Amino acid sequence: MSRSPVSPQPYWNPYLVGALLGLVLLASYLVAGRGLGATGAFSSLAAWIADGVSPAQAAANPVHARYLASGSPLTAWLIFLLIGAFAGAALSGWLAGRTRLMIEKGPHISGGTRIATAVAGGAIAGVGAKIAMGCTSGQALTGGAILNAGSLAFMGSVFAAAYAVAWLLKKEWL
């Protein structure tokens, strides 16, 4: 999967990509009747796994039961959204000559520590997304597009936390 051109292609214009993402959001409202968000896909996957391990307990859990009510949670369109997002990102990176296996890290941090902090940060973000009733894509894109006050407060909190953590960890990257 690794491709090594002489020089990687430049990144896309972020304003153009933002406008295209807005059109994708509009299309999701028109086609699916709802906005974008990835948390629901992970919840569907968790419900499917729980149903495979213990169907009685999964059906008794009101959160899992909601995802299991419509049949297999793996038929949820958000599952396909995640698969498409991953495939599109992989294809885009490959075509631009920017794919390779590596750990992005600063000079003062080991690879293992970088992976551990990334996993911990991802877990914290996942728990926070469930508490906030939506991930950053759902809250920022979908909620922000309809000017939902809770979504705007969520994103303000995300940026504030990111700046605070970046300040605390900047010595690891410089």
Helices and strands as residue ranges (DSSP letters): H 14-32, H 39-53, H 55-60, H 62-68, G 73-75, H 77-95, H 111-131, H 136-136, I 137-143, H 144-145, H 149-173
